[in-house]
Amino acid sequence: MFGFEKEKIQLKSVEDYLRTQEILGSGSENGTAYAKARAIFEKVKSAILPGVIILAILAAMTAAFSQMMALRTEVAKLKASQKEGDLKALRKQVADLTAKIDRSEKQIEELKDDTYGLKAEVEAQKAQVARVSAAAASARKAAAEKKKPVVGRARP
């Protein structure tokens, strides 16, 4: 481009030459600025794709992390509710066992009372048997004495 323009410019004086050089110089400065910008863009261009990939990975990791935290919260809630359910079941079992223990203790007390009553009856039976045995022994003794012949007396 610049080559064609150079041919079209005709120099009439030194001033024209200097102006032309300024124009060409400013154009070449713009050209170097453009070249520098282009070089920077080329360097940045090579970093754009990895940057986009890194941002996509970070976005995916953030989404996964938020889902994981939501799941952890849900699991914690489920464990708490399960513990409450287990705790309720255990409390019910404890209440049932306590009721059974109370009934067993009442039955034990009743059996003890029955045992003491039976012991008293057995002692009373033993005492009665002893009295009856003593009475029977005295009755036998009395009957044996009646049957004994009296010595010294005549029989009619």
matplotlib code that plots the C-alpha trace (Angstrom):
import matplotlib.pyplot as plt

x = [0.0, 2.6, 4.7, 1.9, 1.4, 5.0, 4.9, 1.9, 3.5, 5.6, 8.0, 8.0, 10.1, 12.0, 9.0, 6.9, 9.5, 9.5, 5.7, 5.8, 8.3, 6.1, 3.1, 5.0, 6.6, 3.3, 1.9, 4.8, 4.3, 0.7, 1.9, 4.2, 1.5, -0.8, 1.9, 2.5, -1.3, -1.4, 1.5, -0.1, -3.4, -1.6, -0.1, -3.4, -5.2, -3.1, -4.2, -7.9, -8.8, -7.0, -8.7, -12.1, -11.5, -10.3, -13.4, -15.6, -13.9, -14.3, -18.0, -18.5, -16.6, -18.7, -21.9, -20.7, -19.6, -23.0, -24.8, -22.5, -23.2, -27.0, -26.7, -24.7, -27.4, -30.0, -28.1, -27.6, -31.4, -32.2, -29.7, -31.3, -34.8, -33.6, -32.0, -35.2, -37.2, -34.7, -34.8, -38.6, -38.5, -35.9, -38.0, -41.1, -39.1, -37.8, -41.3, -42.5, -39.7, -40.3, -44.0, -43.0, -40.5, -43.3, -45.7, -43.0, -42.2, -45.9, -46.1, -43.0, -44.6, -47.8, -45.8, -43.9, -47.1, -48.5, -45.4, -45.6, -49.2, -48.4, -45.6, -48.1, -50.6, -47.9, -46.8, -50.4, -50.9, -47.7, -49.0, -52.4, -50.7, -48.5, -51.6, -53.5, -50.5, -50.2, -53.9, -53.8, -50.8, -52.5, -55.7, -53.6, -52.0, -55.3, -56.7, -53.7, -54.2, -57.8, -56.9, -54.3, -55.5, -55.5, -53.2, -54.7, -58.3, -60.4, -62.4, -66.1]
y = [0.0, 2.4, 1.6, 2.7, 5.9, 6.7, 6.7, 9.0, 11.7, 14.1, 16.3, 19.9, 21.2, 20.2, 21.1, 18.7, 16.0, 16.6, 16.6, 13.3, 11.8, 12.9, 11.3, 8.2, 8.3, 8.7, 6.0, 3.7, 4.6, 3.6, 0.5, -0.4, 0.3, -1.9, -4.5, -4.3, -4.6, -7.5, -9.3, -8.7, -10.1, -13.1, -13.7, -13.2, -15.3, -18.3, -17.7, -17.2, -20.9, -22.2, -19.3, -20.2, -23.9, -23.0, -20.8, -23.7, -26.1, -23.6, -23.2, -27.0, -27.4, -24.6, -26.3, -29.7, -28.2, -26.5, -29.8, -31.7, -29.2, -29.5, -33.3, -33.2, -31.0, -33.5, -36.4, -34.6, -34.0, -37.6, -38.9, -36.6, -37.7, -41.3, -40.8, -39.3, -42.3, -44.7, -42.8, -42.9, -46.7, -47.1, -45.0, -47.1, -50.3, -48.9, -48.0, -51.5, -53.1, -50.9, -51.9, -55.6, -55.1, -53.4, -56.3, -58.8, -57.0, -57.0, -60.7, -61.3, -59.5, -61.5, -64.7, -63.8, -63.1, -66.4, -68.1, -66.6, -67.5, -71.1, -71.3, -70.2, -72.8, -75.5, -74.5, -74.6, -78.0, -79.2, -77.9, -79.6, -82.8, -82.7, -82.1, -84.8, -87.1, -86.3, -86.8, -90.0, -91.2, -90.3, -92.0, -95.1, -95.0, -94.7, -97.5, -99.6, -98.9, -100.0, -103.2, -104.1, -106.5, -105.1, -107.1, -107.8, -107.8, -110.6, -110.8, -111.5]
z = [0.0, 1.0, -2.0, -4.4, -2.5, -2.6, -6.4, -6.4, -4.2, -6.1, -4.2, -5.0, -2.1, 1.0, 3.0, 1.0, 1.6, 5.3, 5.5, 3.5, 5.9, 8.9, 7.3, 6.6, 10.0, 11.8, 9.6, 10.5, 14.1, 13.7, 12.0, 14.8, 17.4, 15.3, 15.1, 18.8, 19.5, 17.1, 18.8, 22.2, 20.8, 19.5, 22.9, 24.7, 22.0, 23.1, 26.7, 26.0, 25.4, 28.5, 30.5, 29.2, 30.0, 33.5, 34.1, 32.8, 35.2, 38.1, 37.3, 37.2, 40.5, 42.1, 41.0, 42.2, 45.5, 46.0, 45.2, 47.5, 50.4, 49.7, 49.8, 53.0, 54.6, 53.4, 54.8, 58.1, 58.3, 57.4, 60.1, 62.7, 61.8, 61.8, 65.2, 66.5, 65.1, 66.6, 69.9, 69.9, 69.3, 72.0, 74.4, 73.6, 74.3, 77.6, 78.6, 77.7, 79.6, 82.6, 82.6, 82.4, 85.3, 87.3, 86.6, 87.5, 90.7, 91.6, 90.8, 92.9, 95.8, 95.4, 95.2, 98.4, 100.2, 98.9, 100.0, 103.5, 103.7, 102.6, 105.1, 107.8, 106.6, 106.6, 110.1, 111.2, 109.5, 111.2, 114.6, 114.0, 112.9, 116.0, 118.2, 116.4, 116.8, 120.4, 120.9, 119.0, 121.0, 124.3, 123.0, 122.1, 125.5, 127.2, 125.1, 125.9, 129.6, 129.4, 127.9, 130.5, 133.1, 136.5, 138.6, 142.0, 141.1, 140.2, 137.3, 137.6]

ax = plt.figure().add_subplot(projection="3d")
ax.plot(x, y, z, "-o")
ax.set_aspect("equal")
plt.show()
